[in-house]
Structures are given as C-alpha cells and as structure tokens.
Amino acid sequence: MSNVRVRFAPSPTGPLHIGGVRTALYNYLFAKKNGGKFILRIEDTDQKRYVAEAEEYIIKSLEWFGFSPEEGPGLGGDFGPYRQSERKDIYGQYVTELIEKGHAYYCFDTSEELTNWRLENEAQKIYGVKYNHATRMNMRNSISLSKEESEKLIKEGNNVTVRLKIPTGRTIDFTDVVRGDVSFNSDELDDKIILKGDGMPTYHLANIVDDHLMEITHVIRGEEWLPSTGHHVLMYEMFGWTAPSFSHLPLILKPVGSGKLSKRDGAKFGFPVFPLEWFDKEEDKTYQGFKEDGYLPEAVTNFISLLGWNPGTDEEMFTLEELVAAFDPTRIVKSGAKFDVDKARWFNQQYIIAKPNTELADLLMPMAKEKGYDVSEDFMIKFADLMKERAEVIPDFFTAGGFFFEMPVDIDEKMAKKKYKLENRPHFDALIASMEGMQQFTSSALESVVKSYIADNELSFGAIMPILRIGACGTMKGPDLFETMELLGQDEVLSRMKASIEKFTALKNAQNG
Ligand code: GLU
C-alpha cells in the first residue's frame, strides 16, 4: 500500500453537480492507480448554506457510479471524524498557533462597519477594496488597536473573527500538475478570515488543517480553488507543514457559448447535470438525474472521464478499471471542456449495445410494469435484444418500441394511404391466411412464407412489406420485421393485421370516395 491519500471534499450545499462527479472520479482514479486511498470529507463549516439531504445524496451518487470512497462519514477510517462540523474542537489550537506565531490577528469590525467601509470606497470609485497590509491599520483589529483594548474586545467576544496576516513583498510559487508554475504576489492577497464570529473555521483553515491531519498527499480539485491556493501554500509554510501536490481541474463548459455549465443549461438543452433525482426545496422543483433520464452509470463515467483529460491516444471506450490503468494526471488539460450532449448520448448507446440483454431486461422490467405492460422476463430479454441498437437512453426502448406492448393509436396513416392499394387486398388476405396456418411462427418461417408469396405472385416488395410493417407495428420504424413478428406472436400479429387491413381499406375508400 502506497502512502498516496486523496480526498473529495464537497460542501453539502446542494446536489452533486456533474463537475463534482468528475472531481471525485479523478481522485478515485488517481488513488487506485497508485494503490492509495480515496477519502470523502464533508466540508460543512458554512452553516448558512448547509442542506441536510446533500451528504446522503453525494454518497448515494458515488455509489451509483461505482467509485465510492474507502474512508468517510459512515465508512470508517483512522482519520475521522470526516465531517468538519464534528471537528470544530480541533481547529481552535491551530488558530491559536497562527496568532502566537504572528501570522494571524483578531478583528472586531462588525459586518455593518465592513459594508460601510466598502460603500465609502466605492463612492470614491475604489472597487473590490481588500482587507490587507494596505488597509488593516485603518480597521479595528488587534494590530491597529492597543493591547488593552484588543484584550477587552476579545474577552467580550462579540463576533470576533481571526484573519491571516499575509506577509508583504513575497512571491508565492508552487507547481500545479495541470497548470505548471503558478505564482502569486503576496501584496495582492487579502487577509482572509480563518475563524468566523460563530467560532467556526472558514473553508481555508479547515481545509488546510484537515488535509494535513488526514495526511492528504495530492489535492485534485476544481479550478475555482486556484486563486485561493496562494493563501493555502502560505498557510502550510506558516505551520511548517509540507504542502500536498496540487492539480486544478478545468471547468466543464456549456454545450454552446461560453461559461460554466449550470443546472439551467440542463433544462435548456435537455440533459441532466445531476447524477440522481434531486428535489430543490427553494424552487419547489424536482430535477431528474442521469439515472432517471436513462443513462447507464458506466457510460456517464466514461464520458465525464474525457471532459478535461485524454489518454493520449484515440481510444475512447474505457471501463472504470481501464480508466484506472490509463489515468495520468499530467494529461489533464488546462482549457475548459465543453459538455457535448450528443457525445454523452452516443456513449450511452455504446454501453446499452454492449450490455447483456438479461441486464437490460432487469432495468426495463420495472419501467414496463409502471406503464402497465405485463410481459415475461423472456419476452423482455428478446425485446432488449431487438431494440438496443435503437436506444440512446433507456426510455427510448419504450418510445421507439412501444408497439411491442400495444398497437399504437396514432399509426402512420399517411404512409399507409400511400403504400396500400385496394387491388392488393386479396394478397393481404391470402398472406394473413398463410400466417394463420403456420405451425411455427418463427422469423425464418415468416420470411420464407412472405418472400415466396411475393415471388410467386410477381409482386414488388414495396407493395407488400411496408403494409405488413405498419399493419403489425403502426409505424415504419423498427427492427427486422420478421423478428418483430416472431416476438409479438402469432395471435397478436394476426389480430393486428386483420384490424389494420380493414382500417387501411376504409381509409382508402374514404380517400377515393
Ligand atoms: N469544499 C470545497 C468544495 O466544495 C473543496 C475544495 C477543495 O477540494 O479543496 O469544492
């Protein structure tokens, strides 16, 4: 077992977005590739944005994909607790350590004072003013105030916060695995709050302390955290700890245009951005997930693995095990990756085609029951086999193959009128009679009955086949007609054909009439 330890550290503020799934996946792949450990840490220090259902949702989603962490809340591990809210007592000593070392200081500014300060600056056209080396002496904190006054205010404890004291004139360098050399000028960094007025650490402090205590060796996370990494590297230095390796993943972009993929894009372009169904309380709205929309977890995994990473070859199809073997973080790209819906559907289709029919039948059976279709397991397996090439997502089986379960009410009348000739009625009656007399209603027997009838009577395929198809299925679209008829069964085909021929005759008569 190597000492590689990586973590996925979501904040439970809502459902897991597809970008978060990719972060989790890359962490998992890196851990597995290196014989290391993949850890889940719940970063719930922001009580205002906390959503109770989110943690369970995250765990269930990762389970659905099949890349669950080995350590985490409810999973055990030697480095727990794995929820930051349960680690509150741990952080205090590290805040004290930074204060004692002169790397952090107490602040007494109320939020009202801070807002006014910002507004006054804006009135003078100074936007985005920073609490830092240039301004901290004008504020109320333990650096600007006298020792006595500071001590009094600390004792009173009214909303006292602690900020990092960023040193001046420093260049902070680190090498990001994805972006190469990154450097920050410390004069441009703000004195970030590390302990909030409610006694909770901020993300920055808790994240560093926990990564250190949990012995995280590699941090692989979204690029939105890159601007904070200067602060993080400095904090490692202030504590005298070794910083982990950093890889910042590119954004997942909208299918068209620019910008980060949002849940609204999902609704707009007709695809899910969450793994599983999510009920949004604020919006009073349920979002369907990839699962409910009929995507297979292994297909989504394969698809998202390539959003921001490539194997360096043209190879596109990867199982999770193959991804583990191929994954190389130095091949993660810097530029954002567009979410291509057609590609997602294409991957899903490949996985549907490759999936054993029995497994597909297991997925389809409950859906069929829900629709009120009462069919056998054997029927479902054959149905899956016939329709799998035509389904990009699981519900396509029923939209494109609904005629296997019941004759559609809205049959393709236009095509029927075009192809059906009244003078051919005797031929269809004869064909129906032949089918009625068949001992074995198999596709090969059907094929020979129909084809020899066409040949013997010197008819054209175009005069007969489309009518048999619409007559039996209601539509021109579908898999091999004879195999379809075999699965529908003799009784069903005969009753549909008889009714259809009557209907087509009536349609034609009305047309001519
Ligand atoms: N809690 C942060 C998030 O929600 C984690 C960032 C990190 O991985 O350091 O994205």
Boltz pocket constraint, residues with backbone or C-beta under 6 A from the ligand:
constraints:
  - pocket:
      binder: B
      contacts: [[A, 7], [A, 8], [A, 9], [A, 10], [A, 11], [A, 43], [A, 203], [A, 207], [A, 220], [A, 221], [A, 222], [A, 225]]
      max_distance: 6.0
